[in-house]
Amino acid sequence: MHLLRASAFLTLLCVATAQPSWGAEPQVRRFELERAEKGYQLALRSTLKPVPAAGEVLVRIRAVSLNHRDLYVLQGMLPGDASGRVPVSDGAGEVIDVGPGVTRFKRGDRVATTFFENWNDGAPTVAGITSARGGDRAGVLAEMITTHEDGLVRIPDHLSYEEAATLPCAGVTAWNALFKHGHLNAGQFVLLEGTGGVSIFGLQLASAAGAKPVITSSSDTKLDRAKSLGAVGTINYKTFPNWDKEVLKATGGAGVSHVLEIGGKDTLPKALGSLAIGGHVALIGGLTGFDASLTTGQLSGRMGSMTAIYVGSREDFEALNTFVARHKLKPVIDKIFSFEEAPAAFEYLRSGSHFGKVVIRL
């Protein structure tokens, strides 16, 4: 994947079709990827209402949330031809029908989709990580979807559909980075880069666990909001280009025990410069590019460790939901768009104006 540039983004086209006919063959609306001059554009289509097969569940999608990966998909950065595929991985809704043999869910259950349809638990496998929705598999930007019952989780009772839709990718990623791989303990310092979905989830999870979040941003307004969510240190990286030194100051010289590294090549060296002895770096994203390089001494000199994080399994999602329910956490939603405004939602995410998650309500 390459550095996102404004010039590389496509103008999203909403291709209006005739209104669905709700007669003998009811139809539903969905957005599909349509080939454009570069990459893809969004096209609004109508299709026959899906019918769940054996082991499958029919879900009425009520809300979806966007991730930067969805922008990469539009740019055509994933291999193969995705023409006609439904984009977006993160959705929440209600079960309205079940196919033969389904035992995990019943009509009326409130559910969220897992990022990987076929990674239930255990270590990642090729089959599991090639079942990502909105990329390898059909996504959720549709009024109704069918999915195998194993590809869903129940959502915490205190969350709305909009809030629950923010969890499958960003929430699970932050959870795995901090707890499953980072083994977060209360009192430890955590470095969060920027104020997008993963970083804000990391801030909320770390704060709830009694850790000490330190967060960076180019906006003092966003940093003030981060303080209200539990950040003990805030650093404007435009004001302080050598922000790793400011991180060390904020931690009394000790450094951070955890880094959620989402910036890529421009941020990784400074993140390593902020690391405490024995600290852990979770490699998550590459907003400034994925071709970062480092010397082994930057990590081994601090006796640190590094893990590449690619979301997680259904088991990981369920562990996150248990934590969210126990602490009554409420995901931060920056803005909600209507289904018809989906192209505008993608553009808003691309602008970088958001704090937390961007959601589309159906």
N, C-alpha and C positions, 0 to 999 in steps of 0.2 A: 504494500500500500504506500502511497505517496502523499506528500504534503498536500493538504486541501488548499486549493486556491480558489478565490472567488470566481476567476475566469473559467474555472473548470466545471462549475456547477451549471446544471441544466435549468432552463426555464420550465417549470412544471406545468403541464397542460392537463386540464380537467376536461376530458372529452365526454360531453353530456350525451346520454342515450335516452331512448324513450322511457317513460315511466313504466315500472314493472306492472305486469298484468297479474292480478291476484285471482285468477280463475282456476281452471282445472289443473294447470301447471304453474303453481306459484313461483315467482322469481325473487331473487335477492340481488342487492347491489354490492359490488366490490370494486376496489381499485386494482388494476393490473399494471405490470410494467410493459411499456410499449417502446420499441426501438426508436431512438432519436438520432440526430446527427452525431452526438457524442453520448454514449451511455443510453440512459432510458428516461422516459417521462411517465407521469402517472396518467392513466386513462380510466375513467369511471365507466364500468360495464354492468350489464344485467345478465344474470345466469340463472339456471334452474335451481330451486331450493335444494341443497344437498340432503342426501338421505344417509343416515349412519349405517355402516356395514357391521358385521359381527365384530364385537370388541370395541366399537367406536361410539363416540358421544357427539351429539349435535349441540353446539353452543351458540346461543344468541349473544354476540359480542356487544357489550355496552360501552366499552372504552378501550383505547389502545394508547401506548406511549411510544415516543420516538427515541432512538439512540443514534449516535454518530455513525454506527455501522449502517443504518438505513440510508445515510447520505452516500456512503461508499458504494452501496448497492446501486443507487441511482447513477453514479458515475461509471458503472460498468466495471468496477474494480474486482469483482468476483469472477472466477473462471466459468466458462460455458455461457450458453445463451439462456437468459432468464425471461425472454419475451413471453407474455401471458401469465407470468407468475404473480401471485398476490404478495406484496411486500409487507414488512414489519413483523417483528417477532413477539412483541409484548402485548397481550390482551387479557381482558377480564370480562366475564359475563355470566349467564345462567344456563344451566343444562335444560334444554327443552325437549330432548328425545334421546333415547339410548338404543343401541343396536343389540342383537342377540348376544347373550353371554356376558354383558357388562355387569360388574359387581361392585366397582369402586364408587359409582355415582348413581344418582336418581334424578328424576325431573325436579327442577326447582333449586338444586344445589348451586351455590355461588362459587365460581371457579376462576382460576387464572391459568394461562398456558405456560408450560415450561419452555425455556429457550430451545433446548434440544428435545425433540419429540421422542427420541429413543435412548436417552441416557438417564436411566432410573436411579442407579446407585453405583457405588464402587469406583474403581479407577476409570479414567477415560479410555475409550476404545475408538478405533477408526469408524465403526458403525455408529457409535454414539455421537461423535463430534462432526459427523457428516450428515446429521439430521437436524441442522439448525433451521428454524423457521425464518421465512422471509429471505432466504438465501438458497440453501440446499433444498429446502422444502417450501411448500406453500405457506404464506404468512397469514396474518390475522386482520388485515385492513379490509374487512368485509362484514356485512351485517350478520352472517351466519357462517360457521365453519364446522367441519367434521374433523375429529382427531381421535387417535387411539386413547382409550381411557387412561393409559399409563402416562400420557403427556399432559396431565392436568393436576393441579393441586387445589384444595379448598382454601379459601381466603379468610383471613381473620375477620371476626364478626364486626369489629369496630371500624373497618375500612369501607369506604365507598368503592364502587367499581372503578372510578377514576384513580383513586389512590392505589388500589390493588394492581391496576394495570402498569404501574411504575416499577413493580418489583422484579419481574422475571429476568431481566438482563442486568441493569445497574445495581439493583438491590442484592441479588445473589453474588455478583462480582465483588462488591464491597464486603459482603459477609465472608466469602471464602478468603479474600485477601487478608482480612484482619483476624479471623477466628480459626478457620480450618488450616490455613497455611502459616499465618503469622502468630497464632497462639497468644492473642492479645490478653494482657493483664491490666487490671486497674492501676492507675498511676503512671502508666507508660505514655510517652509522647508519640503522637501520630502526625505525620505530615500529609496534607491533602493539597493537591495542585488544582487550582481553579475552583469554580463553583457550579460545574455541571452535575449531571445525575449521579455518577459514581462517587464523586468527591463529597457531595452533600449527604448521600447515604452514609458514606464513611464517617463524616462528621457526626451524624445522628447516632450511628451505632457505637462509635467510640465514646461519645459523651455518655450514652446510656450505660455503658459498661464501666464507667468511672475512669476512663483514660483522659488524656489531655491533648485535644486536637489543636494543631497549628495549621493554618490555611493561607494560601496565596491567592491573589487576584490582582487584576489591573484596575479594579473599581473599588474605591473606598466605600461607596454605598453598599456594594455587595459584601464587603468585609464587615460592615456594621451589622448586616443581617446575619452573617455567620456567627458573630459574637452572641446574638440572641439565641442561637441554636447550640451554644456551648463551646465555641472556639475560645481557647485561652490565649492564643497568639494569632495575630493577623498581620500579613506582610503584603504590601503593594509592590509587585515585582517590577513595575515601571519606575516607581520611586527609588527602589533598591535593586538595581540590576544584578548585583552580587547577593541575591537573597538568601543564599545558603549561609552566609555569615549572620544574617538576621535570624535565621532559624536557630543557629547555635546560641545566639544571645537569648532568644526566647526560651530556650531550654536550659539556661544557666551553663552553657558550654558542654552539656552532656550529649546533645544530639538526639535524634528521634529513633525510637525503636521500630517504627513501622513507617513505610512510605507506600502510598497508593500512587504509583507512577503512571500517569495518563498522558503526559506531555510528549514523550518521545525524545528525539535526538537533542533538542535544545534544553531539556530539563533534567535528563538523567544524570549528567555529570554533577550538577548542583545538588540533586537529590542525594547522590552518594557522598557529596561533601557535607551533607547534613546528618549523615547516619551515625547512630551511636554504636559503641562496641557491641557486637552480637546482634545488630539490627537486621531487619528483614525488609527487602524491597519486593513489592508485588508489581510485576510488569504487566500493565493492563492495556494501555492505548498508545497512540502515536500521533497526537494532534499536530505536532510539528514535524512529523516524519518518523519512519520506522528504522532508519539506517544508523542509529546511534552506535558509537563505539566506545569502549572503555578498556582501561588496563586492568588486569586482574588484581593489581595492587590496590586499586581503589576500593575493592570489596574485601579481598583477603586481609588487607592491612587492618580492617575493622572487625575481622572474624565474622563478617556478615554473610547473609544468604539471600538468594534471589529466586523467585518463582514466577513463571509465566502463567497468568490467569486467563482462562477462557470460559467465563461465566461459571457453570457448574451443573450438577445433576439435579434430578427431582428431589432426591434425599437432602441435598444442600438447600434447596428452596424451602422444603418443609422445616428444616432447622431454622432458617431465617424467619419464617412465619411464626414459629414458636416464640422466638425472641421478640419479634414485633408485637405479638399479642400480649406477651408478659409485660412489656414496657409501655404498651399502648402508644407506640410510635405512629406518627402521622407523616407519611411522605410529603415532601415539599413539591408542590405543583406550581410552576411559574404562570402557565397560561393554558386555557382549554379552548380548543377549536371545535367547530362542528364537523361532521363527516364530510360535508360538501367543501369545507375549507381545508381539507387535507393538504393540498399543494402549498397553501399559505403556511401551514404548520411546519412543513419541511423547510421552507424558506426562513422561517423564524428561528428554527434550530440552527440552520446554517449561519445566521447572522451572529451567533454567539451572545445574544442579548439575554438569554435565559439564566435563571438562578434555580437550579433543581431541574424538574422534568417538564417536558412539553407533552400535552395530552390531547387526544382527539376523542370527542364524545360521539357515540352513535345513537 
